[in-house]
Amino acid sequence: MEPRSSANHNWLDRGVDHAGEPADPATGRPPHYPKYMAHRFRYSRWDGSQKGFDLDALDLLDKMADQLATNGDPLAALRRLMERGMTDRNGEAIQGLDDIIEQLKARKEELLESGDLGGVYSEIAEALDQIVEREHQDLEDRQTLADLQLHDPSSSEEDRRNADLAKESASGKQLQLDMLADDLASRVQSLQSYEFESNEAQAQFEELLDKLRQEMVNNAFDQTSESLQNLSPQDLSRQREMMNALNDMLEQREMGIEPDFDAFMEEFGDFFPGNPQTLDELLEQLAEQMAAAQAMFNSMSPEQQEQLRQLMDNLLQDMGLRDEMARLSQNLQNAMPGAGWGESFQMMGGMPLGMGEAQNAMRQMGMSDRIRNFLEKVRDPRSLSEADFDGVRELLGDDAARSLERMSSMVKEMEDAGLIHAEGNRLELTARGVRMLGQSALRELFENLDPGLLGGHTIDRVGIGHERSFQTKPYEFGDPFNLHIGRTVKNAVQRAGGGTPVQLEPDDFEIEQTEQSVASATVLLLDISFSMVWEGRFLPAKKVALALQTLITGQYPKDYFGLVAFNREAREVNAQALPTLDSPETQGTNLQHALFIARRLLARQTGTKQIICITDGEPTAWTDEYGSHFDYPDTHHQQRLALLEAQRCTKSGITINTFMLGDSRGMIHFVNSMAKINKGKVFQTDPWDLGTYIFQDFLSGKQKLI
């Protein structure tokens, strides 16, 4: 098997040299570090606290193994992994799309229940009530003072006349305040023309108007902009200039003229703290903000909408901002029609929301819907690169955003590792990917295999085969000269002491031992009839085929391995096509044809020859000069032809070992008949124990001494 990067490797520390001198920040090397030692490192044992290991391509392949073994489609396997999520080698959860989509739904529900849009008006109404109350109090104080002057014997006639006029004026203004309309816009308009007696009430009212103007302007722009905080009349004038210039740019683009974006940003860049680099980026930011304001407006009742419309007319019309904002909204809708201008949300919470809070809730709900709709349509992890990671981070936090980012890189990681390659819109396993998939199946099988079940026996004599035993011995005349360099040099140093050059003598030579292995040719017959899938037997059988192929081609390269798949008819399957081998919905078990092809393949091979047959039923199909045929339940003819082919295999010196995944009476009778003819072995097993028995039989045969 190929080496893998894993958390068991030593951790690499690049910061200190062999003498412990601190590294030069510019070069990463100590001051006196020789050039020829530029790649010297210090290692320390992995203790679990170091960071740096992450999900890699081979981890992904392991996690995709079952799905890949089912149909060999990397894109389908990655999609399933992407939907369900996974954990990396550090045990950190990578959330799947299904989980993230559910979180987005829950976040939207939370926002819907977070407040009431009536708060946009109740907050203003409460502020107005306080202003009117302050004015009422001041008028009452003036009336009280006038009464005192009217009843003061020392007051002059002129004082009494002035006091009487003041009392009458205060009374009239009291009546004027009492007659204010109930609707918010009319109250604001009336108070704009009202002459306040209270300086404090006047100041509070002007402050409220400035705040409302600011919030209405902020509907279209990022509320974190310093240029939009505490707007003065001069600031609002510059705001109008900026909006006019922005509208001009949008209308120029609409006419096919590319505007001077850099000049615009040089003059008005302080309005946009997000520092957009292009006009398109700026439009995306503005469209999101104004669409949220429109969604808030759409979500209001008709009465509330009319109130807001009148308020904007009263507060912004005189400054020219109302027309520029309407113009900007229309231009943005033309430029960005998909920004969610028609969205509306039914807020159900009990807590009144202010205008800024309401708009932010609308923005986040719209964002949640757009991200969820995008993720629900994703079928390829590569498409996740277009996801709104910042939006996911704002709504769900860093973990969800990081999960999406990591999933978006899955295909690239596997392509860079040489495991898959793109063919148009498809992804296909490379030769290395097929090999790694087989190694994954083999590793899984041996992890679940009890070593005591292998069935092998110790061989005292050391062989001359190609399998390394990782044991050494002193060299003797006549031994293969498989010199173990490390042990040989160690012997010379122990004999003669340190120093260079190291002088070798024949007594220092130590060689590697190898296991004696039996050269063999194996053909695996894999039943892919419909019943294999229907009964859940196909996946474990196919994984055993992948593992066995990998074991033989990887550990016993001088051996031969062939694969024949059979249902109504049989066909040879090459190694590269094994992962994509599927089980079509075809009835029929044509063992006669499968044995014929296997015998033809083995006729070209030497050494021990065997057929491993995995099937879940007796023969129900056969092949003749007219093609392939299926007949059930009468199987006598099919069984006779299959037994005749088994007899030909026996005469050719081919052993047939059969692994039964079914237990029907007809199958047991047929397999026993074939075993009597061929003298091969018969195993009856559960599909998930199949690998245990096949590898027990195969490996015990490989360890026999010729």
C-alpha positions, 0 to 999 in steps of 0.5 A: 500500500502507498504511504499516507500522511497521518496524525501518527507522523512526527511533527515538523518543527522548523524554528530551531537548528541543530545548535538551538540558535534562533532562526533568522525571520527573513530566511527561516535559518540560524545566522550561521546555518550552512547553505548545504543544510537548508532543509535540516529540521528538528522532530518531536513526538506527536502528542495530539496538541500540535495543529496542522493535520486536516482532512486530506484526499485519502481521508475523503476517499476512505469516507467515500469508499462504500458509495464508490464501491456501489457505483464507482461515481466519484461525483455521486459519492462526493455529493452524498458526503457533502450532504451528510457531512463528516469528521476530519482526522482531528475529530472535528465535525464538518457539517453537511449541507442537510444540517446547514440547510436545517440551521438556516431554516431554524435561523429564519424562524428565530428571526420571524419570532424576534419582534414586531414591525409595529416597533418601527412606529411605536418607537417614533410615537413614544418619542413624539409623546415625550416631546408633546408632554414636555411642551405641555408641561412648559405651557402649563408652567407658563399658565401658572406663572401668568396666573401668579402675575394676574393675581399679584397686587404689585403687578402693573397693568402692563404686566397683567396684560402681558400675563393675560396674553401669555395665558391665552397663547399657552391655552391656544397651544395646549388646544393645538397639541390636543388636536394633533392627528393620531397618525404618525406622519400627520403628527410629524408634519404638524409639529414641523410647522408648530412653534415650540415654547419649550426649548428642550422640546424643540431640541428633542424634536429636531433631534428626532427628525435628524435621527429619522432622516439618518435611519431612512438614508441608512436604509440604502447604505451600510449603517457602519459608514462614518459618513452616515452618522449624525448627519448635518444638513451639509452632510445630507447635501453631500449625501445627495451629491453622492447618490446623484453621481451613483445614479449617473453611473448606473444609467451610463452602464445601462446605456452601454457606457462604462463609468469611471468607478475609480473617480467615484470612489476617490470622491465618495469612498468614505460612504462605503466602509466595505471598500468595494473594488468594482462597480459590480461589488458595490452594486451587490452591497447596495442591492442587499441593503435596499432590498432589505429596506424594500422587504421591510416596506413589503412586510408592513400593513397598507396603513403602515406603508402609507405612514412610512411613505408620508414620513419619507416625503415630509423628512427628505423631500425638502432636501432632494433625497427622496427623489434620488433614493427612489431613482437609486432603488429603480436603477438597482432593481434594473441592474440586480433583478434577483436581489429579492425586491419582492420579498416580505416576511410575517414577523410574529414576535412580541418585542417591538423592533426599531427601524434599523433592527427591523431592516437588519432582520429583513436582510438576514431573512432574505440572506437565509432564503437565498443561501438555502435556495442555493445550497438546495440546488448544489449537486457538485462540491465545486459549485460551493465556491460560489456560496455566500460564506460571509453570509453563512458566517453571519447567520450561523457562525464560523463552524458552518462557514468553515465547513462549507469552505472545506467541502468546496475544496474536496474535488480540488484536493482529490484532483491534486492527489491524483485520485480523480480527474474531470471528464466534462461534467463528470468525475472519474477515478484515476488508476491511482484512485482505483488502487487507493479504493482497493487498498481502502477496502483491503484495509477495512477488511483486515481491520475487522479480521481476527488474525487467528482466522487466517488459517496459515501455519508457520514455515520454518524454512526461509524462502526466496520469494518476492515477499519481504518478511522484515526479518534479517540474517547474517549472509551465507554463501548461496543466499540471495544478496538482498543486502540490508544496508542499515543492519550491515553498516551498523555491524561494521560500526559496532565492530570497528567503532565510529568514523568515516569512511566505514570499512565493510567486511564480509562478516558485516553483511546482513540480508533481508529474509523473504517469505516463500509464496506460491505463484498462482493465477486466480479468477474471481467470478462475481454474481451481479444478478438482480437478487444480489442487489435486492438482498443487499449482497452486492456491495460487500461482494464487490468490496471483497473483489476490490480488496482481493484485486488490490491484495494480489496486484499489490502484494503478489505482483507475479500472480495473475488476477482476473475478474468475471461478472455474470448475470444472464451472461458473463463478461470479463471486467478489467481492473480500471472498470471494477469500481464502476461495475454495477448490477443491472436489474437483469434476472439470470445466473449464467455460471456456465458462461462465467466458468467458460470465460474463467477457464479461457483466461486461466489457460494462458497462465502458469502455476496454481490455478483457481476460481473463486465463485461468489454467488447467491443462487443456482444457475438459471441461465445458459449460453449457446450458439444462439445467445444467452437464455434464461429459464426458471424455475426449471433449472436442470438444463442450466445446472447440467451445462454448468457442471459440464463446464466445471468438469472441463475446469477440473481436467485443466487443473483448476480448483473451484472454491464456491462462496454461497450467499444464499441457502436455497435447497436447489443451490446447496444441491448444485454446489455440492454436486460441483464440489464432488466433481472438482474437489474444491471447497464450499463455504456458506456465509453471510455477505458481510463475513464473506471477506473473512472466509475468502481471505482466510482461504486465499492467504493460507494457500499463499503461505504453503511451501512449494 
